[in-house]
């Protein structure tokens, strides 16, 4: 067990990391690479596979059955950990990808992208990877989203998708029935180029924007999701070929089909509250 003094020091360091008060700036001479006029990093990661591995995604969502009552979507947004292990459509997955990282416009020749989620300085420091289990029109396996093209590239088959989900998500076996699992990586220098030592605080907020849009989009489609912060850094990096330093996974979320009658099973996750009188 970790020494309690060390544990408290780590907690305090984490709190200092997130504080926004810079009236007494500890680094008054700091200048970002943007301030120093150094080259801007690429807006997105280059494709990892050849064009023959690319799947164009539909962009017309008008025919997609979707709830239109926004107040109801906000009210009914919830975390779902019980999935029915059914297939979702390519159109549904396309909408979820667009809702979380879709590009709406480009500013300048390649200065910034305007997307479906807000982001500090329009840096959009995230990449989207997927384990696909049951999506119409897609072979099961690992994928990488190309937001500029609104396309997926197939990275390869996964011998045991359910076991891989279980392992990368630290033994959360319930997630293995998801139709697809989102893994968001961060390319930190995209944000560091502008914000330097303060970039990572901004990135935490940006990750929340992405996750909430997934929740709302899933609710609108009648699907379920659950944001997960417990995952194995090394296994996730190995799965998608990330170096773990200049790019690493920071957030995950399974997406699956759900049904109303399973809500009682959802309550079982919080049985400890009653058992322990909390």
C-alpha positions in Angstrom: 0.0 0.0 0.0 1.2 3.5 -0.8 2.6 5.5 2.1 -0.2 7.9 3.2 2.2 10.9 3.3 3.3 10.3 -0.3 -0.3 9.7 -1.4 -1.4 13.1 0.1 1.6 14.8 -1.6 0.5 13.4 -5.0 -3.1 14.5 -4.4 -1.9 18.0 -3.5 0.3 18.1 -6.7 -2.7 17.1 -8.7 -4.8 19.9 -7.2 -2.1 22.5 -7.9 -1.9 21.2 -11.5 -5.6 22.0 -12.1 -5.7 25.4 -10.4 -6.3 28.3 -12.7 -5.1 31.1 -10.5 -2.0 32.7 -12.2 -1.8 36.0 -10.3 1.5 34.8 -8.9 2.7 33.0 -12.0 5.6 30.6 -11.0 6.9 30.8 -14.5 6.7 34.5 -15.5 9.2 34.2 -18.3 7.5 31.2 -19.9 6.8 31.5 -23.7 4.9 29.0 -25.7 6.2 27.6 -29.0 3.5 29.7 -30.7 4.9 32.8 -29.0 8.3 31.8 -30.3 6.9 31.5 -33.8 7.9 27.8 -34.1 6.1 25.7 -36.7 2.6 24.6 -35.8 2.1 20.8 -35.4 -0.3 19.1 -37.9 -4.0 19.5 -37.2 -4.6 15.7 -37.3 -2.6 12.5 -37.4 -1.6 11.2 -40.8 -3.4 8.1 -41.9 -1.8 5.0 -40.5 -2.9 2.5 -43.2 -3.2 2.6 -47.0 -6.2 3.9 -48.9 -7.4 0.4 -49.5 -8.0 0.1 -45.8 -10.2 3.2 -45.7 -14.0 3.2 -45.2 -15.9 6.3 -46.2 -18.6 7.2 -43.7 -22.1 8.5 -44.5 -22.5 12.2 -43.9 -26.3 12.6 -44.4 -28.0 12.0 -41.0 -31.5 13.2 -42.0 -32.8 9.7 -42.4 -31.3 8.5 -39.1 -34.0 7.8 -36.5 -33.2 10.3 -33.7 -35.0 12.0 -30.9 -35.5 15.7 -31.4 -36.5 16.8 -27.9 -33.3 18.3 -26.6 -34.6 18.8 -23.0 -35.6 15.2 -22.9 -32.2 14.1 -24.2 -30.5 16.1 -21.4 -32.8 14.6 -18.8 -32.4 11.0 -20.0 -28.6 11.1 -20.4 -27.1 8.5 -18.2 -24.3 6.0 -17.9 -25.2 2.5 -19.3 -23.2 -0.6 -18.3 -25.6 -3.2 -19.5 -25.7 -3.8 -23.2 -27.8 -6.3 -25.3 -24.9 -7.4 -27.5 -26.7 -6.3 -30.7 -25.3 -4.8 -33.9 -25.5 -1.0 -34.5 -25.6 0.5 -38.0 -22.7 2.2 -39.8 -24.9 5.3 -40.0 -25.2 5.3 -36.2 -21.4 4.9 -35.7 -20.8 7.6 -38.3 -23.0 10.0 -36.4 -21.3 9.3 -33.1 -17.9 9.9 -34.7 -19.1 13.2 -36.3 -20.8 14.3 -33.1 -17.6 13.8 -31.1 -14.8 15.0 -33.5 -16.4 16.0 -36.8 -14.8 18.8 -38.7 -17.2 21.6 -39.8 -14.7 24.1 -41.2 -11.0 24.9 -41.5 -9.6 28.3 -40.6 -6.8 29.5 -42.8 -4.9 27.1 -45.0 -4.3 24.7 -42.1 -4.4 26.8 -39.0 -7.3 25.4 -37.1 -10.4 23.1 -37.4 -13.8 24.1 -36.2 -15.5 20.9 -34.9 -18.7 19.7 -33.3 -17.1 20.1 -29.9 -15.4 23.2 -28.4 -11.7 23.1 -27.7 -9.2 25.5 -26.1 -7.5 27.4 -28.9 -9.1 25.1 -31.5 -6.2 22.8 -30.9 -8.3 19.6 -30.9 -5.5 17.5 -29.4 -7.4 14.1 -29.6 -7.4 11.2 -32.0 -10.2 8.6 -32.0 -9.6 4.9 -32.1 -12.1 2.1 -32.0 -12.5 -1.6 -31.2 -15.4 -2.6 -33.5 -17.3 -5.7 -32.5 -20.8 -5.5 -34.1 -21.2 -2.7 -36.6 -23.0 -3.4 -39.9 -20.6 -3.1 -42.9 -17.4 -3.2 -40.8 -15.2 -6.1 -40.1 -14.5 -6.6 -36.4 -11.1 -5.1 -35.4 -9.2 -2.0 -34.6 -9.9 1.3 -36.4 -8.7 4.9 -36.5 -11.0 7.8 -37.4 -9.9 10.3 -40.0 -11.8 13.5 -39.2 -10.7 15.5 -42.2 -12.2 12.9 -44.5 -14.9 11.6 -42.2 -13.6 8.1 -42.8 -12.4 5.1 -40.8 -9.2 3.3 -41.6 -8.9 -0.4 -40.7 -5.8 -1.1 -38.6 -6.3 -4.8 -38.4 -8.1 -7.8 -36.9 -8.2 -8.4 -33.2 -8.0 -12.1 -32.3 -10.1 -11.8 -29.1 -12.1 -8.6 -29.2 -13.9 -9.3 -25.9 -10.8 -10.3 -24.1 -8.9 -7.3 -25.5 -11.7 -4.9 -24.3 -11.6 -6.6 -20.9 -7.8 -6.3 -20.6 -7.5 -2.7 -21.9 -10.3 -1.5 -19.6 -8.8 -3.1 -16.5 -11.1 -6.1 -16.1 -14.4 -4.3 -16.7 -16.0 -7.3 -18.3 -19.4 -5.6 -18.8 -17.9 -3.4 -21.5 -17.1 -6.5 -23.7 -20.7 -6.6 -24.8 -20.5 -3.2 -26.4 -20.9 -2.9 -30.2 -17.9 -0.6 -30.3 -15.5 0.9 -27.8 -14.1 4.5 -28.3 -10.5 5.1 -27.2 -9.5 8.8 -27.3 -5.8 9.5 -27.4 -4.1 12.8 -26.8 -1.3 14.2 -29.0 -0.1 16.7 -26.3 2.1 18.9 -28.4 -0.9 20.1 -30.3 -2.1 21.9 -27.2 1.4 22.5 -25.8 2.4 24.4 -28.9 -0.1 27.1 -27.8 -0.4 26.7 -24.0 2.9 25.1 -23.1 3.0 24.1 -19.4 -0.6 25.0 -19.0 -1.9 22.8 -21.9 -2.8 19.8 -19.8 -5.3 21.6 -17.7 -7.1 22.8 -20.8 -7.0 19.2 -22.3 -8.9 17.8 -19.3 -11.7 20.2 -20.0 -11.6 19.4 -23.8 -11.9 15.7 -23.0 -15.1 16.4 -21.1 -16.6 18.1 -24.1 -15.9 15.1 -26.3 -17.3 12.6 -23.8 -20.5 14.6 -23.2 -21.2 14.9 -26.9 -21.0 11.1 -27.1 -23.4 10.7 -24.2 -25.9 13.1 -25.8 -25.6 11.6 -29.3 -26.1 8.1 -27.9 -29.1 9.2 -26.0 -30.6 10.7 -29.1 -30.1 7.4 -31.0 -31.4 5.2 -28.2 -28.0 3.7 -27.5 -26.0 3.5 -24.3 -22.5 4.6 -23.3 -20.4 5.0 -20.2 -17.2 7.1 -19.9 -14.3 5.1 -18.4 -11.1 6.5 -16.9 -9.8 3.2 -15.7 -7.7 1.6 -18.5 -4.3 0.1 -19.0 -2.0 2.7 -20.6 0.5 0.1 -21.9 -2.1 -2.2 -23.4 -4.0 0.6 -25.1 -0.8 2.0 -26.6 0.3 -1.4 -27.9 -3.2 -2.1 -29.4 -3.2 1.0 -31.6 0.5 1.4 -32.2 1.0 4.5 -30.0 4.4 5.5 -28.6 2.9 6.3 -25.1 4.7 9.6 -24.9 3.9 11.8 -27.9 0.5 10.1 -28.1 -1.4 8.1 -25.5 -4.9 7.2 -24.5 -6.6 9.4 -22.0 -10.3 8.4 -22.1 -12.5 5.5 -23.2 -16.2 4.8 -23.7 -18.0 1.6 -24.8 -21.2 2.1 -26.9 -23.9 -0.5 -27.1 -27.5 -1.3 -27.6 -29.7 -1.0 -24.5 -33.3 -1.8 -23.4 -35.5 -0.2 -20.8 -36.0 -3.4 -18.8 -32.3 -3.6 -18.0 -32.4 -0.5 -15.9 -33.0 -2.6 -12.8 -29.7 -4.4 -13.5 -28.0 -1.1 -13.8 -29.0 -0.4 -10.1 -27.0 -3.5 -9.1 -23.8 -1.5 -9.7 -24.8 0.7 -6.7 -26.0 -2.0 -4.4 -23.0 -1.3 -2.1 -24.5 2.1 -1.3 -27.5 0.4 0.4 -25.4 -2.5 1.9 -23.0 -0.1 3.5 -25.6 2.4 4.5 -24.0 5.3 2.5 
